[in-house]
Amino acid sequence: MDAQKVDMFIMSNSKFFESSQIFQIRERLLQLDDSRWGLIHSLQFKDPTTSIIVSILAGGLGIDRFIIGDTGLGVGKLLTCGGLGIWAIIDIFLIMGATKEKNMEKIC
C-alpha cells in the first residue's frame, strides 16, 4: 500500500479512532495490498461526537448503544431505563471510547 494514501486516510479519519491506535492502524493499512484499498476506503465509521450527543439526550433508552452496534447492551438499557439512570450517566463518559473501539474493530 502506498504510504501517502495511508497517511491521507489517517488524516481524514483520525477523529474516529483513539490517538493511541493511529500507529497500529497505519501499520495495518501499509501491510494491505492495493486490491483491498477500495474496501477500506468504503467503510462507514460512527462519529464519536454524535454518539455523545445521543447519549446525553436519549441514553436512558439505549439509543446510543444501538447506534454503535451494541444491540444487546441497547436492549438492556432500554428494558432497565438506563439502569435506573445510573448506567445512562456512566455511559456518557464511556460512549466515545466505545464508539472508537467499534470503529477500530472494522479496520482489524
ZIBELDA-V428781 format. One line per field, one symbol per residue. ss: DSSP state (H for helix, E for strand, L for the rest). psi: psi as a letter, one per 20 degrees, with the letter a starting at -180 (. if undefined). A space follows every 50 residues. Layout:
ss = ???
psi = ???
This chain:
ss = LLHHHHHHHHHHHHHHLLHHHHHHHHHHHHHLLHHHHHHHHLLLLLLHHH HHHHHHHHHHHLHHHHHHLLHHHHHHHHHLHHHHLHHHHHHHHHHHHHHH HHHHHHHL
psi = qphggghggghijhiiqqhiiggggggghhiqrhhihhgghiqoqpphgg ghghhghkhhijhhhhgijmgghggghghjlklkhghhghhhhihghhgh ghhhhhg.
